[in-house]
Amino acid sequence: MRKADVALERAVDAIRRARAKGADQAEAEVTTARRFSAEARGERILSLNRSDTSTLTLRVMCNGRRATLSTTEVDPTQLDAIVERAVRAAEYVGIDPLLGLPDSFAQDDGEALQLFDRAVDERADDDRLFDALEMERALRQADRRIVDGGSSYYSDATIGVALANSAGFARAYTATRASRSASPLALDGQTKRTAHFGTAARYLDALDSCASVATMAARRATELFGARKAPTGAMSVIFERDVAAAVLGDLFSACSAANVAIGNSWLADKIGERVGSSLVHITDNGRIPRALGSSPFDAQGVATQETVVLENGILRSFLSDTYYGRKLGITSTGNASGGGVGPTTFALAVGTSALDELIATTKRGILVLDIIGFAHEHASGSYSRGARGLYIENGEIAYPVEEFTIASEMGHMLMGIDAVGSDLIYDASIVSPSFRVHEMSIGGA
């Protein structure tokens, strides 16, 4: 019997037992995971980790009260005790009339999404270790200023998700993911500079090669050599692809119904209003084949979907699970995740300009390559981060800059997006191409 089938049987069994113990409604998720990771430095493997785990998460609802219990003990002989603990715990929770299972559920197991790669699942350990060591060798070949102190990593995983509930929903799927990354250390005189670059995908053949990961990581470690403070003033800011995704991560928090429902979002009450430039088209899509954020159903069994969040700058929808959807009077968008609201593939639509073109059409500005700290306020939309990057004059890179801050309000940033890059890659659940904001405040020298 397949591992996914065994996991689904256990989830269904947990539901049956929860109902027998007095639960009005119940939901059980059994997650199995086979993980491998290796870290290399120089010619040595520093660490190697392998694990096989199985986790049961049981949610029971009794007379308007809910309790959740997670355990790695999924042995059938232990289930009765686990279920009884969850049902008894619900007695001490306040009544919430909005609790309850979704009204509709997914109808497919996601085969069309192509989430599983046999090449990842069956990869030989020697090949996995080779990747980590090969990136280390390639780093030192890429630039002689790379010194000992950094590391390179390879990891992969095969994840099985089985979900069942008392409404009759019972489905499972299996997915893979793999990643390569390098974090080199380079000497800039007496200054040590670090950087990071990585690649991740569902399929092994979709990963960047070891050589290209190492080359990009080495470039990031050395391109800030000789950095000075940026000038203070208002100027254009280009967010490189990875940093742009971090900006979208802050925006996702404001789009989450969990924050909107409690007034912790500057986007509350703005449905139908323009909050960004016409270039800002953002969707959350859990149906992209092979994408890391895709799945056939969310953590409550609701079918994933494509949701238009911002349409050419107009706010069209928030992202929700069943519970917060009921709070706001909207239908779940299939974004339930671990008891809250999470992204599937939350992305800014790709533009037509290469990153070099964004730079060439910028008279005065900064290409931001790294941001530091956490200073985004969801309720007001205020945004301020420390940053490092490259100063641009008359369409050309002038010199590297560091020890400066970029500041604005999220609404002003979205309205100020005047160019979007063509470098979108689906390597996470929140992704973005590079984009340029016409003007932000820079605090530097």
PyMOL commands that set and color helices and strands:
alter all, ss='L'
color gray80, all
select helices_A, chain A and resi 3-20+76-90+111-113+118-121+125-142+204-206+210-222+241-255+257-260+322-328+355-360+410-415
alter helices_A, ss='H'
color red, helices_A
select strands_A, chain A and resi 25-41+44-62+65-71+146-165+170-188+191-194+197-201+228-229+233-239+282-285+306-311+314-315+336-337+340-341+346-348+364-372+382-393+396-409+417-420+430-431+435-443
alter strands_A, ss='S'
color yellow, strands_A
deselect
rebuild
show_as cartoon
